[in-house]
Amino acid sequence: MRRDLCDGVGVARLLNATLVLPKFEVAAYWNESSGFADVFDADYFIQEMSGFVTVVKDLPAEIASREPVQVDCSKRKGHFDYTESVLPALLEHHYISITPAVSQRRDRYPLYAKAALCQACYKALRLTRALENKGSELLEAIPKPFLSLHLRFEPDMVAYSQCEYENLSAASMKAISAAQGDRKPWTGDAARVWRSRGKCPLTPNETAFILQTLGIPTNTTIYLAAGDGLMEIGGLTSVYTNVFTKSTLLSGEDFTSMHGNTKAALDYYVSINSDSYIATYFGNMDKMVSAMRAFKGLFKTLFLNRRAFADFTSQGLKGVRLSEALWKIQRHDFVMGIGSALPDCFCESKL
C-alpha cells in the first residue's frame, strides 16, 4: 500500500493532477476495512506534499456521485506512457482511478516527478500519532540490543508462493491447503526451477540454520516481525529462545482490536528503528524498511539469499559444507549491497 501510494504521487505529478487520498483494498489479504487515516497521518501528508502535488481528502461535490473511469497502468513504464496515453483520459473524464504499475521505470521520470515521489515515500508518509505512540511503547519494551527478523511463513504466503515443502506438520499442511484455492504447488522440474530462482519462503527451521551460519548467537534478542498464523515457528524458537512478538509485548483491547495492516505498521516502525534487520524475503515491506533504514543511516540490514540456499541444498550440501558456502555468499551480498533497496539520491533535490 505504501509503495502504490508513492507511485500514485509520482503519476499525479506527471499528469499535473490532484490526488484524492486513496481507499485501501485490503480484503484480499486480511478481510478488513481500515483506511488511509487509520494508518497514516492524513493532515501531515497533505501538508508535506504541498508544492509537490495537491492532495485532497474528498472529491468535489460535482463529481463525488460519479464512479471514476478505470485506467489500467500496469504496463506503463515511463514518463511518456502516462502523458501520451493516460493524460487524455484524465482531461476527458476529469476523474480517473489508476491501477498500480509495478513495472514502471521511475528512473525515466523527469526530476520534478522523482522529487514528488520521494517526498511522499521518505518524508510525508508518517504513521498516525496513536500508531507511533504504540510503536514507541513496543520499541521500549524490547530488550536492547535486538535484531528485527521479518519471517514470511504464514499459510497464505506459502500458498501464494506455490512451493512444496517436506516434513511439515499435519496442521501446517492443512492450513496451506485451505489457503491455496486455485494456486496449486509446482511439481517436478517446474518446482525445482521455481525454487532455484529463490521464489520459496524460508521455513523457520531453515532461517535458524542460516542465522547460526552467520554467527548470530542463540541468545540474541530477536523481535519477530510477522503476520498472524506463522507455521512451524518451533523450528526457530527451539534454537533462538529470546524471541519476542508484538502480541507477547503488548496487551489491552486497543491492540487486540487492531486490524492486520495497523499491526503490520507496528512491525514496520520497530524494524526501521531496530539495531539490525534481517529479512527472509524481499517483498514490499522489506524493500521499504531497507530503504528507510539506509535513509536514516542504519546500514545493518541483510536479506537472506533464498536462491543460494536452494542451489546449495539441491547440490546435496549439508552441515558444515552448507554453512561454509552460505557464509561466503551472504558475506559477499552484504559487502556488495546486493538486495538492498537504497534510497535514491534525488530525494535531496530542491526544486
C-alpha positions in Angstrom: 0.0 0.0 0.0 2.8 2.4 0.8 4.6 1.6 -2.4 1.5 2.0 -4.5 0.7 5.3 -2.8 4.3 6.6 -3.5 3.9 5.6 -7.2 0.5 7.3 -7.3 2.0 10.5 -6.2 4.6 10.2 -8.9 2.0 9.7 -11.5 -0.2 12.5 -10.2 2.8 14.8 -10.6 3.5 13.6 -14.1 -0.1 14.4 -15.0 -0.3 17.6 -13.0 -3.3 16.1 -11.3 -4.9 16.4 -7.9 -4.6 13.3 -5.8 -7.5 12.1 -3.7 -6.5 10.2 -0.6 -6.8 6.5 -1.6 -9.0 3.8 -0.2 -7.2 0.7 0.7 -8.3 -2.6 -0.9 -7.1 -5.0 1.7 -10.0 -7.5 1.9 -8.0 -9.9 -0.2 -5.3 -10.1 2.4 -6.8 -9.5 5.8 -10.5 -9.2 5.2 -10.7 -5.8 6.9 -11.9 -2.3 6.2 -9.3 0.1 7.6 -8.5 3.2 5.6 -5.6 5.6 4.9 -6.3 7.7 8.0 -6.2 4.6 10.2 -2.6 4.1 9.3 -1.1 7.4 8.1 -1.4 11.0 9.4 -3.6 12.4 6.6 -3.2 16.1 7.6 0.5 15.8 7.8 0.7 14.1 4.4 -1.4 16.8 2.7 0.8 19.5 4.3 4.1 17.9 3.4 3.0 17.3 -0.2 2.2 21.0 -0.7 4.3 22.4 -3.5 4.7 18.9 -5.0 1.2 17.5 -5.5 -2.2 18.8 -4.4 -3.8 16.2 -2.2 -7.5 16.4 -1.0 -9.3 14.1 1.4 -12.6 14.0 -0.5 -13.9 14.6 -4.0 -15.5 17.9 -5.1 -19.3 17.7 -4.8 -19.8 17.9 -8.6 -18.1 14.6 -9.3 -18.5 12.8 -5.9 -21.5 10.9 -7.1 -19.8 9.5 -10.2 -17.7 6.4 -10.5 -14.1 7.1 -11.7 -13.0 5.9 -15.1 -10.7 3.0 -14.6 -7.3 3.3 -16.3 -5.0 0.3 -16.4 -1.5 1.5 -15.8 0.0 -2.0 -15.2 2.1 -1.8 -18.4 3.1 1.8 -18.3 6.9 2.1 -17.9 7.8 5.7 -18.0 7.0 9.4 -18.4 5.7 9.4 -21.9 3.5 6.3 -21.3 1.5 8.4 -18.9 1.4 11.8 -20.6 0.5 10.3 -24.0 -2.0 7.6 -23.0 -3.3 8.4 -19.5 -3.4 12.2 -19.6 -6.0 12.2 -22.4 -8.4 10.1 -20.2 -7.9 12.5 -17.3 -8.6 15.5 -19.5 -11.7 13.9 -20.9 -13.3 12.5 -17.8 -11.7 14.7 -15.1 -11.8 11.8 -12.6 -9.9 8.6 -13.1 -8.7 5.7 -11.0 -5.4 4.1 -11.8 -4.1 0.6 -11.1 -0.7 0.1 -9.6 2.2 0.0 -12.1 4.7 -2.4 -10.6 6.8 -2.4 -13.8 7.1 1.3 -14.3 10.6 2.9 -14.7 10.9 5.6 -12.2 14.4 6.4 -13.4 12.9 7.7 -16.6 10.8 10.2 -14.7 11.7 13.9 -15.0 13.3 15.3 -11.9 10.1 17.1 -10.6 8.2 13.8 -10.6 11.0 11.9 -8.9 11.2 14.6 -6.2 7.4 14.4 -5.6 7.6 10.6 -5.3 10.5 10.7 -2.9 8.9 13.4 -0.8 5.9 11.1 -0.3 7.9 8.0 0.4 10.5 9.3 2.8 9.1 12.5 4.3 5.3 12.9 4.0 4.1 9.4 4.9 4.0 9.4 8.7 2.1 6.9 10.9 -0.8 8.3 12.9 0.1 9.7 16.3 -1.7 6.8 18.0 0.3 4.2 16.0 3.6 6.0 16.6 2.8 6.0 20.3 2.0 2.3 20.3 5.1 1.6 18.2 7.3 3.6 20.7 5.7 1.6 23.5 6.6 -1.6 21.7 10.1 -0.5 20.9 10.7 0.4 24.6 9.5 -3.0 25.7 12.0 -4.9 23.6 15.3 -5.7 25.4 18.3 -4.0 23.8 20.1 -4.5 21.6 17.9 -6.5 19.3 17.6 -7.9 15.9 14.3 -7.5 13.9 13.6 -10.6 11.8 11.0 -10.5 9.1 9.8 -14.0 8.7 7.3 -15.0 6.0 5.9 -18.4 6.6 2.2 -17.9 7.0 -0.3 -20.2 5.2 -1.4 -17.6 2.7 2.2 -16.7 1.9 3.3 -20.3 1.3 0.1 -20.9 -0.8 0.9 -17.8 -2.9 4.5 -19.0 -3.5 3.2 -22.3 -5.0 6.1 -24.1 -3.3 6.1 -27.6 -1.8 7.8 -28.4 1.5 8.8 -31.7 3.1 8.4 -32.6 6.7 5.8 -30.0 7.6 3.3 -30.9 10.4 -0.2 -32.1 9.5 -1.6 -28.8 10.9 0.6 -26.7 8.6 -0.3 -28.8 5.6 -4.0 -28.4 6.3 -3.6 -24.6 6.8 -1.7 -24.3 3.5 -4.3 -26.5 1.6 -7.1 -24.3 2.9 -5.3 -21.1 1.7 -4.4 -22.5 -1.7 -7.5 -22.1 -3.7 -6.6 -22.3 -7.4 -2.9 -21.8 -6.7 -1.6 -25.4 -6.7 2.1 -26.0 -6.0 4.5 -26.6 -8.8 5.7 -30.1 -9.3 8.6 -31.9 -11.0 11.1 -29.9 -13.0 8.9 -26.8 -12.7 9.1 -26.9 -8.9 12.9 -27.3 -9.0 13.3 -24.3 -11.3 10.9 -22.2 -9.2 12.8 -23.0 -6.0 16.2 -22.4 -7.7 15.0 -18.9 -8.6 14.6 -18.1 -4.9 10.8 -18.0 -5.0 10.2 -20.2 -2.0 10.0 -18.6 1.5 12.5 -19.9 4.1 11.0 -22.1 6.8 11.7 -21.1 10.5 14.0 -24.1 10.7 16.0 -23.0 7.6 16.1 -19.5 8.9 17.5 -20.6 12.3 20.2 -22.7 10.4 21.3 -19.6 8.3 21.3 -17.3 11.4 23.6 -19.8 13.2 25.8 -20.0 10.0 26.2 -16.2 10.2 27.5 -16.5 13.7 24.5 -14.9 15.4 24.5 -16.2 19.0 21.5 -18.2 20.0 20.8 -15.9 23.0 20.3 -12.9 20.7 17.2 -10.9 21.4 15.0 -11.2 18.3 11.9 -9.3 17.5 9.8 -11.3 15.2 8.1 -9.1 12.6 5.5 -11.3 11.1 1.8 -11.7 10.5 -0.6 -13.9 12.5 -0.6 -17.6 12.0 3.2 -18.3 11.5 3.7 -22.0 10.9 6.5 -24.2 12.2 7.7 -21.4 14.5 9.2 -24.0 16.8 12.0 -24.6 14.3 13.2 -21.1 15.2 12.3 -20.7 18.9 13.8 -24.1 19.8 17.2 -22.7 18.7 16.8 -18.9 19.4 15.0 -18.7 22.7 14.9 -14.9 23.2 12.2 -14.3 20.6 9.6 -11.5 21.2 6.5 -10.6 19.2 4.1 -7.7 19.4 1.4 -10.0 20.8 3.7 -11.0 23.7 4.8 -7.5 24.5 1.5 -5.5 24.1 -1.8 -6.2 25.6 -5.1 -4.5 26.0 -8.3 -4.2 24.0 -6.8 -1.5 21.7 -4.1 -3.9 20.5 -6.3 -7.0 20.1 -8.9 -5.0 18.1 -6.2 -3.6 15.7 -6.5 -4.6 12.0 -3.9 -6.5 10.1 -2.3 -3.6 8.4 -2.1 -1.5 11.6 -0.3 -4.4 13.2 2.0 -4.5 10.2 2.6 -0.8 10.7 3.9 -1.6 14.2 6.3 -4.2 12.7 7.4 -1.6 10.2 8.0 1.0 12.9 10.0 -1.3 15.1 12.0 -2.7 12.1 13.2 0.7 10.8 14.3 1.6 14.4 16.0 -1.8 15.3 19.7 -2.3 15.9 19.8 -4.6 12.9 17.3 -6.0 10.4 17.2 -9.3 8.6 14.6 -10.3 6.0 14.0 -13.8 4.8 12.1 -12.5 1.8 12.4 -9.5 -0.5 8.9 -8.2 -0.5 7.4 -4.7 -0.4 7.8 -4.3 3.3 11.4 -5.5 3.2 12.3 -3.1 0.4 10.7 -0.1 2.2 12.3 -1.0 5.6 15.7 -1.3 3.9 15.2 2.0 2.1 14.1 3.8 5.2 17.0 2.3 7.3 19.5 3.4 4.7 17.9 6.9 4.5 18.3 7.1 8.3 21.9 5.9 8.1 21.2 2.5 9.7 23.1 0.0 7.5 22.9 -3.2 9.5 20.4 -4.7 7.1 20.7 -8.1 5.4 18.5 -10.2 3.1 18.9 -13.9 3.4 19.8 -15.4 0.0 17.0 -17.9 -0.8 18.4 -18.6 -4.2 21.8 -19.6 -2.9 20.2 -21.8 -0.2 18.1 -23.6 -2.8 21.2 -24.1 -5.1 23.4 -25.4 -2.4 20.9 -27.8 -0.9 20.0 -29.1 -4.4 23.7 -29.9 -4.8 23.5 -32.0 -1.7 25.4 -29.7 0.6 24.7 -30.3 4.3 26.0 -29.4 7.7 29.5 -27.7 7.7 29.8 -27.6 3.9 26.5 -25.9 3.6 27.3 -23.4 6.3 30.6 -22.5 4.7 29.0 -22.0 1.3 26.2 -19.8 2.8 28.7 -17.8 4.9 30.6 -16.8 1.8 27.6 -15.9 -0.3 25.9 -13.9 2.4 29.1 -12.0 3.2 29.5 -11.2 -0.5 25.9 -10.0 -0.7 26.3 -7.8 2.4 29.6 -6.2 1.3 28.2 -5.5 -2.2 24.9 -4.3 -1.0 23.1 -6.9 -3.1 19.3 -7.0 -2.5 19.3 -3.7 -0.5 16.8 -1.1 -1.6 18.8 2.1 -1.1 17.0 5.4 -1.2 17.5 7.4 -4.4 19.8 10.4 -4.2 17.2 12.6 -5.9 15.3 12.6 -2.6 17.6 15.5 -1.6 16.8 17.6 -4.7 15.4 21.1 -4.0 13.1 22.5 -6.7 
